[in-house]
């Protein structure tokens, strides 16, 4: 166990190791162990990131979703794909949910909630969607890594998932000062992975608030496969 913990700490202290070609510096037969090391480093970073999400922000988002007439989700790129997964689960919970940009999504209006996911909070597309939703009377919830971003400042409520590279990494090990985790992964991978886990946790929280069981969720799942 001590050796495994030491390996995970080395992974977090060495941001370049995940970017090196698989097998570089390893003997044949060690590659599989390296995959598990990488997985451990990624999971540790996700846990560290989600451990800094504020409970009051989560509660505010849950209440906003349940109070909304309809929930719209939006995001660009990989964040958008994760947001679509969240919309699906909201439908499984019996809520009315739509993905912005899909052909079946109706116009937004008063009483609706737009949940926008953006690591940087600066993507022009989602900022424009947030502005358009508010101009039509809807509320906007931003899920972002940068609570000081333009999107966060304009939103009605914010859930901050602070992580590199968007929030300015300062943490490199379990004993470092509390702050955003340094990520050895490319681009916004850490935010997108943390976003997926966070939104799935939100689904569990909403299910408890609604009194929905796993069996009831299954009954609302797609059955045209």
N, C-alpha and C positions, 0 to 999 in steps of 0.2 A: 504493500500500500504506500509506504514512504517513497519507494522508487517511482511509482506512478504519479504521485503528487509532485515530486521533483521534476519529472518530465513535463507535466502540465505547466509548471512555473517557468521552465526553460522556454516552452513554446510561447508563452505570453511575453517573456522578456526579449524574444528574438523575432520581431515582426517579419524578418526576411525569410524565415524558414519555410513558410507556406508558399512563398513565391518561387522557391528554388525548384528545379525540375525534379519530378518524383524519382527517388532512388539516388539522387546526387549525394555522394559522400557515404552511401550505405552499401553494405555487402549484400549479395544476393541472398534472399530469405528474410531480410530486414524490412522490405517494402511494406508488407502487411502490418507490421508493428508501427511503421510510420503513418499509415492511414489512420490507425486508432489514435495515435498521438495527435494528429491533426484534428480528428473528431473531438477529442477531449479538449483541445484548445478552443475550438469553436463553441462547444457547449458551455465551457467555462465563461467565455466572453458574453454569450447570450444571457446566462444566469446573472452575471455581474451587471449587465445593462438593465435587465428587467427588475433587478433588485433596487434600482434607483427611480422606478416609476412611482409617483405619489398616489397614495390610496384615494385621496380626496378627488383627484382628477379622474380616476377610474370610476368612482361613484357618480361623479357629475355626468360622465359620458353615458353610463348605464341608464341614469334617470332621463337624460335627454332622448335616448333611443326609445325608451318605453313611453315617453310622453308624446313622441312625434306621430303625426298622422301617417307619414311615409318616410322611409329612410333611403337616401341616395348615397352611394359610395363613389369615390373618384380617386384617381391616382395615375401617375405616369409611369410607363415602363414596368419594372418588376414590382414596384409598390402597387401599381394598378392591378396586376395579376393577383397579388395577395388580397387586395381590397375586394376583388370579385369573389374570392373564396369566402370572405366574411359576409357578403351579401347573400350568398347561397345559404349559409348557416342561419342568417336572420329569417329567411323564408322558411327554413326547416322549423324554426321556433314559432311559426305562425304569424310573423310580422310582415308588413308590406315593405319590400325592399327592391331597389332598382340600381343597376350599374349605369352611371352616366355615360352616354354615348351609344348605348345599345338601342336597337331599333324599337324595342317595346317600352322604353322608359318614357313615361308621360312628362309633361311640363311640370316644373317645380312651383310651389306656391306657399302660402301661409300655412303654418302648422307642420311643414316638412323640415327635415334635418338632412343636411349634407355632411357626410363624414369624409374628409379629405386626408389622404395619407401622402406625406412628402418628407423625405429625409432632410433635404436642405431647407424646405419651406420657401424656396425661391423659384421653383419651376413656373414659368409664365402661364402655362396651360391651366394648371390647377388653381393658381391665383385668380385667373380670369373666371374660372368656374365658380369659385367662392364668391367673388364680387357679384356675378350674375345672380347667384342664388339669393344673396342678401338683398339685392335690389328688387327681388320678387317676393320678399317677405319671409324667406326661409332662414333658419338658423344654420350656422356653420360650426362644425367641430373639427379642429385640426389635430392630427396625430403626426408629430414631427420630432426630429432629433434636435432641432434648434428652436428653443422656446422664445428666442429673440428675433426670429425670422419675420419677414413681411407677412407671410401667411398666418403665423401665430398671432402677430399683433392685430391682424384684421379679424380673426375668428372670434366667435362668441364664447367658445371654450376650447381649451388646449389640453392634450395629453402629451407630455414630453417623454420621449424614449431617447435619452441622451447617449449618443455613441459617436465614435469616430466614423468618417472624417468630418461629419457635419457639425458636431458640437465641440470640436477642439480637444483631441485626446490628451489626457494628462496622466492617466493611470497605467502602470506597467508592472503589475504584480499585486499579490494579495495584501501586502503591507504598505502599498503606496497610498498617498493622500486620496481621499474620496473624490472621484471625478469620472468623466467619461472614459470608457475603456478604449485602450489602443487596439486597433484591429490590423491584423496581418493579411486580411482578405482584400480582394480587389473591390474598388468602387464602394457602393453602399450595401454590400452583402450583409454586414452585421445588422444594419437597421432593418433590412427586409426580412431577415430571419427572425429577428426579435419582434418585428411587426406581426409576422404570421403567428408566432406563439402567443403574443399578447392578445390578438384578436380572437384566437381560439379560447383563451382563458376568459375573455369577455363573454363568449358564447356560453360557457359553463356558468358564469355569474348570472347572466340573463335568464338561463334556463332555471336556475334556483329561484330567482325572483318571480318567475312566471309559474313555477311549480310543474315544469315539464320534465318528464322522465325520458331516458334513452329510448324506451319502447315507443313513446309518443312521437319522438323525433323521427324514428324510422318510418312512421306512417305518412310523414310529409315529404319523404325523400323521393326523388325522381324514380318513376317506375316504367319508363319507356325504353330502357336499355335493351 
